Amino acid sequence: MDEKTQDRPNGSRDPWEVIVVGGGLAGLSAAVYLGRSKRRTLVIESGHSMAVWEPDVENYLGFPQGVSGEDLLRRGREQAKRYEVQFMRDEIVAAHRDGDAFLLRGRQNQYFARRLLLATGITHMPPEIPEVRACLGRSLFFCKDCDAYRVQGARIGIIGHNNEAVDYALAMLVYSPTVVVATNGPYKVWDHRHGGWLEEYRIPVYEQPIVKVEHHNGLIHSIGFQDGAEVALDYLFATRGDLCHNDVAQSLGAKLTAQGEIDVDDRMLTSVSGVYAAGCVTPANCQMIIAAGQGATAAQAINLDLFQEDLRTQALRRYRERQIRHAKTEPEILHKGQL
């Protein structure tokens, strides 16, 4: 149990109680809980949260008119700072255990912490098609759970060549009668069963490489293929895959899943004692509100972990002794009892 320190020099060996690596929804939610638990907490953010890709988040509880991802991040930072959480812009490139603490090496500085929370997230991989990046968050999406509702009745293209792409196309039929699959080349790996479903549900499949996306200010109106064909579409969903930002976890020796996600238990604890993970870098469904919930779960687990350690090491007792020496610890007796 450490008393609050307002200013801490970069690279100080006096460790933070908790360092949160990642300033997205999971990291910010954790920071709020840790700050309110009076834990001296540092959030190290690289500025790469995918929330900034979302100009209009419609499924985050409490915002019936929607909210931008950037606004959610701004509100989260303000809320965490209210509880004296500190922020640093840096990119952590490696970490290892150093005695009773963890040493993190960033591109700018090095940092020490008693506990770590990795909320490093993922990056959706846009298809390699000219002009398509201009459509991110406006007419190119990655998550049907987040964005299918907003494209109801529109003409929808699913870019992909595996079972997931077929599943996306089938699920979209609830929202629109006009759904196509574009494999972006002849290579397709969906199984016989999924191929049968495409035929059964009469979903068109285009196997030519996509060579252009026609759009106006990020709003798609057609895609063009290598053979000269052009198909009118309003929205695209890409299923190319995700890049898991797990380098720090790997440097610590944390267990990863076959997909590269950080493996965690129900407390968000990794296979490395004292190291937790939350958000899209774990196997959870990658939703902002789920990431925030995981961050809160991890923060509560970390706070309990530190509390139990403080009892074992007598740190809480030393903290209490300082209180007794320097503060009034007994309330004023307004009226004595009769017994």
Helices and strands as residue ranges (DSSP letters): E 16-21, H 25-36, E 41-45, G 50-53, H 69-82, E 86-89, E 92-98, E 101-106, E 110-118, E 122-124, G 132-135, E 140-141, H 144-147, G 149-151, E 156-159, H 163-172, E 179-182, H 192-200, E 205-206, E 210-216, E 219-225, E 230-231, E 235-238, E 242-244, H 247-252, E 275-277, H 288-312, H 315-326
